Amino acid sequence: MSCKVRIPAPLRRYTGDAAELHLDAATVGDLVKTIEAGHPGFAAKVLDDKGQLRRFINIYVNQEDIRFAGGLGTPLKDGDEVSIIPAIAGGDTSPAAPVDSPAWGR
């Protein structure tokens, strides 16, 4: 079951700078294990110490969030497209900080 996996820029150093991988896996969890086997250190950036998806990492299969589709057990089929997306958070968004202020660039 070959899937196309999109790797975001912050995680590419763990995949040899590959922006996209084509891999076979039965589930999303198996996919993470397969990536880890070829690129040690990748899983630690995506999974927490309990082997669960990290809070600020989102994985989509064909644009559907796996948190609502079966988590790491979400099945994969040939031709699926998997996107790994780290959430972006932080910065000063208080009304006192205008959009063009340096606080928005932190």
Residue, then its C-alpha position, 0 to 999 in steps of 0.5 A: m500500500s504505497c502512500k505519499v507522505r508530505i514532510p514539513a520543513p521543520l522535520r526534513r532534517y530527520t528525513g535527509d531533507a526529503a520533502e516527500l516520501h513514498l512508503d508502504a504501511a497498513t496504518v499511520g502508526d506503521l507508517v511512522k515506524t517505517i519512517e523511523a526505521g529509515h530515518p532514526g530520530f523522526a518518531a521522537k519528533v512526532l510521538d511522545d514518550k507513550g507512543q502517542l501523537r504529540r499534541f502539536i503534531n497533526i497528521y492528515v490522511n487525504q485531508e482528514d485529521i487522524r485524531f477523528a479517524g482512528g488515530l495512529g490505527t487509521p488504515l492506509k490504502d494504496g494511493d493515500e496522501v499523508s500530510i504531517i503538519p506541526a502546529i504553529a503557536g506562540g507570540d504576543t497576540s494581545p490587542a496592545a501588540p499591533v500586527d506590524s510590531p516585533a512581538w508578532g515576529r517572535 
